[in-house]
Amino acid sequence: MKYSGWPDPGELVVGRVDEIEDFGVFVDLQEYEDKRGLCHISEVASGWIKNVRDHVSEGQTVVAKVLDIDEGSQQIDLSIKDVNDHQRKDKIQEWKNEQKADNWMLLAFGEDVDDETYAAIANDLLAAFGSMYEGFEEAAIHGEEALEETDLDDDEVEAIVETARENVSVPYVNVTGYVTLECASGDGVDVVKEALQAAEGNGEIPEEVELEVTYVGSPEYRIQVRAPDYKTAESHLEESADRAVDVVGGHGGSGRYHRDREVEAE
């Protein structure tokens, strides 16, 4: 998918060097239809430049900053030197992600999907998530629920979710917390064991969530959760601790949840 409009001043764009002259470099903008920019020699690299070809080559993919736009003369002024390494890396990754999302769109709606339908669905995802890639990623994690706020119809939602779950590598986050469990009764050891089993979910943790409880030093236990997003991870972490605290509390003991270790490591 390429945008039909114009980039904004200050925007970072991905381009391919298609012509080099003594005075600068012409760049074909990869994200925009029929848009070409000029990077003057003074904006190619810092310092004095003897030969532009020492810094860029034809066919090279570059990230440039949009300095100015003159729609009347179809002129887009670019700067390559104003983009630092971190910005370049992030922008290239963003561009690659959108290329993946473009392929997923074709898988979801067919190679022969008409431009109008494609654009309508893509714009819906852009409006809701900021990028098509983010939309597919959310659909892979949360299913149809992720697309509830869009204007997509049921068939379109189903196609996106099915394609996302078959093709998107879901990112995972890890969170850690601790629970202190104490029970002074005669069967205190068994009570704590029961509490730890409850903390681990008794086999009822969703497939997309990994939860592990380990001993770190009496009376403290570590709870580690791996989940598709922070909200889900934090929720399961707190619920795990609550289950354990309820068990020991029900047997006359005490327990509490805390995010940081309180028992010093040996």
RONU-454360 format. One record per residue (C-alpha): z, y, x; residue number from 1; residue in one letter. Coordinates in Angstrom, 3 decimals, padded with zeros to 6 digits. Example, Ala and Ser with C-alpha at 12.3 -4.5 7.8 and 13.67 -1.06 7.14 Angstrom:
BEGIN
- z;y;x;n;res
- 007.800;-004.500;012.300;1;a $
- 007.140;-001.060;013.670;2;s $
//
This chain:
BEGIN
- z;y;x;n;res
- 000.000;000.000;000.000;1;m $
- -000.914;003.468;001.245;2;k $
- 000.293;006.730;-000.244;3;y $
- -002.403;008.884;-001.812;4;s $
- -000.720;012.230;-001.150;5;g $
- 000.348;014.120;001.943;6;w $
- 003.316;013.607;004.252;7;p $
- 006.003;016.288;004.346;8;d $
- 006.761;018.527;007.349;9;p $
- 009.510;016.895;009.402;10;g $
- 008.604;013.406;008.185;11;e $
- 008.153;010.585;010.677;12;l $
- 004.846;008.750;010.281;13;v $
- 003.272;005.665;011.807;14;v $
- -000.209;006.168;013.204;15;g $
- -002.878;004.537;015.310;16;r $
- -004.510;006.505;018.101;17;v $
- -008.237;006.487;017.309;18;d $
- -009.579;009.259;019.559;19;e $
- -008.382;010.939;022.740;20;i $
- -009.638;014.318;023.935;21;e $
- -008.575;016.557;026.806;22;d $
- -006.782;018.844;024.354;23;f $
- -004.914;016.152;022.446;24;g $
- -004.905;012.970;020.420;25;v $
- -006.273;012.183;016.955;26;f $
- -004.064;009.784;014.995;27;v $
- -005.012;007.764;011.913;28;d $
- -001.954;007.706;009.626;29;l $
- -001.259;004.112;008.626;30;q $
- 000.846;004.916;005.555;31;e $
- -001.489;007.451;003.922;32;y $
- -004.983;007.091;002.484;33;e $
- -007.686;008.865;004.472;34;d $
- -005.247;011.018;006.429;35;k $
- -005.677;011.853;010.095;36;r $
- -003.511;014.057;012.271;37;g $
- -003.826;015.849;015.591;38;l $
- -001.199;015.714;018.294;39;c $
- -001.884;018.556;020.734;40;h $
- -001.543;017.709;024.420;41;i $
- 001.637;019.784;024.581;42;s $
- 003.191;017.522;021.916;43;e $
- 002.212;014.188;023.438;44;v $
- 004.986;014.055;026.047;45;a $
- 007.554;016.315;027.666;46;s $
- 006.611;018.174;030.819;47;g $
- 003.237;018.939;032.306;48;w $
- 000.467;016.487;031.424;49;i $
- -002.446;016.039;033.766;50;k $
- -004.206;013.289;031.832;51;n $
- -003.431;012.440;028.205;52;v $
- -004.526;008.842;028.805;53;r $
- -001.570;008.386;031.140;54;d $
- 000.655;008.577;028.064;55;h $
- -001.333;007.074;025.171;56;v $
- -004.309;004.796;024.743;57;s $
- -006.860;004.274;021.990;58;e $
- -005.716;001.731;019.429;59;g $
- -002.043;002.262;020.276;60;q $
- 000.446;002.420;017.418;61;t $
- 002.662;005.499;017.659;62;v $
- 005.389;007.184;015.648;63;v $
- 004.946;010.933;015.276;64;a $
- 006.762;013.793;013.602;65;k $
- 004.813;015.941;011.148;66;v $
- 005.000;019.544;012.369;67;l $
- 002.753;021.347;009.907;68;d $
- 000.233;020.666;007.150;69;i $
- -002.751;022.720;006.015;70;d $
- -004.230;020.945;003.008;71;e $
- -007.026;023.500;002.748;72;g $
- -008.412;022.628;006.158;73;s $
- -007.211;018.998;005.955;74;q $
- -005.139;019.584;009.092;75;q $
- -001.969;017.683;009.962;76;i $
- -000.223;018.715;013.181;77;d $
- 001.844;016.008;014.837;78;l $
- 004.305;015.613;017.679;79;s $
- 004.873;012.359;019.518;80;i $
- 007.342;013.772;022.029;81;k $
- 009.780;014.904;019.304;82;d $
- 010.495;011.301;018.299;83;v $
- 013.285;009.574;020.234;84;n $
- 013.476;005.849;020.956;85;d $
- 015.967;005.150;018.174;86;h $
- 013.829;006.949;015.567;87;q $
- 010.711;005.182;016.798;88;r $
- 012.327;001.760;016.539;89;k $
- 013.713;002.379;013.054;90;d $
- 010.448;003.798;011.738;91;k $
- 008.373;000.917;013.077;92;i $
- 010.791;-001.563;011.494;93;q $
- 010.616;000.310;008.184;94;e $
- 006.813;000.245;008.329;95;w $
- 006.763;-003.485;009.112;96;k $
- 009.152;-004.125;006.229;97;n $
- 006.842;-002.341;003.807;98;e $
- 003.911;-004.403;005.088;99;q $
- 005.928;-007.532;004.269;100;k $
- 006.695;-006.131;000.834;101;a $
- 002.998;-005.449;000.310;102;d $
- 002.276;-009.124;000.981;103;n $
- 005.068;-010.147;-001.409;104;w $
- 003.521;-007.955;-004.110;105;m $
- 000.243;-009.844;-003.744;106;l $
- 002.082;-013.169;-003.887;107;l $
- 003.921;-012.077;-007.014;108;a $
- 000.996;-010.579;-008.914;109;f $
- -002.062;-012.138;-007.316;110;g $
- -004.666;-010.998;-004.800;111;e $
- -006.771;-009.610;-007.643;112;d $
- -004.052;-007.367;-009.118;113;v $
- -005.680;-004.071;-010.104;114;d $
- -004.733;-000.879;-008.292;115;d $
- -003.214;000.754;-011.378;116;e $
- -000.855;-002.153;-012.070;117;t $
- 000.086;-002.446;-008.413;118;y $
- 000.812;001.276;-008.145;119;a $
- 002.922;001.306;-011.324;120;a $
- 005.107;-001.592;-010.131;121;i $
- 005.358;-000.218;-006.594;122;a $
- 006.359;003.234;-007.855;123;n $
- 009.023;001.648;-010.045;124;d $
- 010.525;-000.107;-007.035;125;l $
- 010.286;003.047;-004.920;126;l $
- 012.041;005.108;-007.576;127;a $
- 014.858;002.586;-007.983;128;a $
- 015.379;001.451;-004.384;129;f $
- 013.609;003.887;-002.059;130;g $
- 011.249;001.200;-000.791;131;s $
- 009.473;-001.891;-002.077;132;m $
- 011.153;-003.967;000.633;133;y $
- 014.617;-002.956;-000.561;134;e $
- 013.636;-003.827;-004.109;135;g $
- 012.568;-007.348;-003.158;136;f $
- 015.666;-007.767;-000.996;137;e $
- 017.971;-006.797;-003.865;138;e $
- 016.057;-009.117;-006.196;139;a $
- 016.551;-011.992;-003.752;140;a $
- 020.297;-011.365;-003.629;141;i $
- 021.133;-010.399;-007.213;142;h $
- 018.199;-011.761;-009.226;143;g $
- 017.100;-010.124;-012.468;144;e $
- 020.299;-008.060;-012.596;145;e $
- 019.083;-006.001;-009.632;146;a $
- 016.045;-004.817;-011.619;147;l $
- 017.802;-003.925;-014.863;148;e $
- 017.525;-000.173;-014.267;149;e $
- 013.763;-000.263;-013.652;150;t $
- 010.980;000.046;-016.239;151;d $
- 009.463;-003.284;-015.266;152;l $
- 008.761;-005.728;-018.098;153;d $
- 010.267;-009.219;-018.235;154;d $
- 007.227;-010.947;-016.718;155;d $
- 007.114;-008.504;-013.813;156;e $
- 010.839;-008.908;-013.163;157;v $
- 010.505;-012.702;-013.223;158;e $
- 007.561;-012.599;-010.797;159;a $
- 009.415;-010.347;-008.342;160;i $
- 012.630;-012.385;-008.433;161;v $
- 010.800;-015.706;-007.996;162;e $
- 008.740;-014.361;-005.086;163;t $
- 011.761;-012.697;-003.487;164;a $
- 013.868;-015.829;-003.580;165;r $
- 011.077;-017.860;-002.025;166;e $
- 010.142;-015.408;000.722;167;n $
- 012.887;-012.889;001.532;168;v $
- 015.363;-013.683;004.286;169;s $
- 018.587;-012.364;002.796;170;v $
- 020.867;-010.443;005.167;171;p $
- 024.518;-011.431;005.198;172;y $
- 027.694;-009.524;005.953;173;v $
- 030.997;-010.847;007.261;174;n $
- 034.426;-009.516;006.310;175;v $
- 037.879;-010.622;007.394;176;t $
- 041.341;-010.163;005.936;177;g $
- 044.757;-011.733;006.268;178;y $
- 047.371;-013.101;003.902;179;v $
- 051.036;-013.662;004.677;180;t $
- 052.585;-016.617;002.826;181;l $
- 056.290;-017.515;002.857;182;e $
- 058.266;-020.018;000.810;183;c $
- 061.845;-020.951;001.769;184;a $
- 062.283;-023.774;-000.761;185;s $
- 062.563;-027.380;000.337;186;g $
- 058.933;-028.074;-000.478;187;d $
- 057.774;-024.830;001.122;188;g $
- 055.253;-026.534;003.393;189;v $
- 053.558;-028.224;000.436;190;d $
- 053.564;-024.968;-001.501;191;v $
- 051.773;-023.153;001.320;192;v $
- 049.215;-025.979;001.553;193;k $
- 048.586;-025.632;-002.170;194;e $
- 048.229;-021.880;-001.750;195;a $
- 045.669;-022.307;001.034;196;l $
- 043.639;-024.709;-001.108;197;q $
- 043.663;-022.105;-003.865;198;a $
- 042.581;-019.441;-001.391;199;a $
- 039.584;-021.565;-000.432;200;e $
- 038.517;-021.630;-004.073;201;g $
- 039.091;-025.287;-004.944;202;n $
- 035.345;-025.906;-004.662;203;g $
- 034.376;-023.097;-007.052;204;e $
- 032.958;-020.576;-004.552;205;i $
- 029.292;-019.623;-005.300;206;p $
- 026.619;-021.166;-003.077;207;e $
- 025.621;-017.824;-001.547;208;e $
- 029.202;-017.195;-000.356;209;v $
- 030.947;-018.877;002.565;210;e $
- 034.751;-018.646;002.651;211;l $
- 037.077;-020.052;005.291;212;e $
- 040.866;-019.848;005.627;213;v $
- 042.469;-020.528;009.023;214;t $
- 045.963;-020.409;010.501;215;y $
- 046.545;-017.636;013.046;216;v $
- 050.323;-017.592;013.488;217;g $
- 053.212;-018.254;011.103;218;s $
- 053.349;-017.019;008.375;219;p $
- 049.893;-015.438;008.618;220;e $
- 046.467;-016.852;007.689;221;y $
- 042.991;-015.448;008.245;222;r $
- 040.414;-015.311;005.436;223;i $
- 036.788;-014.952;006.497;224;q $
- 033.999;-014.376;004.000;225;v $
- 030.245;-014.366;004.517;226;r $
- 028.209;-012.999;001.613;227;a $
- 024.912;-011.229;000.851;228;p $
- 026.527;-007.781;000.547;229;d $
- 029.818;-005.971;001.165;230;y $
- 030.745;-005.632;-002.501;231;k $
- 030.512;-009.384;-003.056;232;t $
- 032.237;-010.185;000.240;233;a $
- 035.141;-007.803;-000.397;234;e $
- 035.565;-009.124;-003.931;235;s $
- 035.820;-012.750;-002.807;236;h $
- 038.113;-011.797;000.060;237;l $
- 040.610;-010.093;-002.248;238;e $
- 040.351;-012.808;-004.910;239;e $
- 041.027;-015.468;-002.272;240;s $
- 044.185;-013.704;-001.134;241;a $
- 045.316;-013.129;-004.742;242;d $
- 045.001;-016.834;-005.535;243;r $
- 047.171;-017.778;-002.555;244;a $
- 049.798;-015.128;-003.336;245;v $
- 049.980;-016.256;-006.980;246;d $
- 050.672;-019.862;-005.934;247;v $
- 053.559;-019.080;-003.577;248;v $
- 054.911;-016.505;-006.008;249;g $
- 054.944;-019.118;-008.742;250;g $
- 057.171;-021.290;-006.569;251;h $
- 059.676;-018.597;-005.711;252;g $
- 058.010;-017.570;-002.451;253;g $
- 056.294;-014.340;-001.451;254;s $
- 052.894;-013.372;-000.198;255;g $
- 050.758;-010.317;000.418;256;r $
- 047.251;-009.438;001.490;257;y $
- 046.421;-007.103;004.397;258;h $
- 043.222;-006.259;006.268;259;r $
- 044.618;-006.281;009.813;260;d $
- 046.641;-008.826;011.763;261;r $
- 050.387;-008.359;011.787;262;e $
- 051.405;-011.365;013.895;263;v $
- 050.656;-010.835;017.576;264;e $
- 048.317;-013.380;019.119;265;a $
- 050.012;-015.702;021.574;266;e $
//
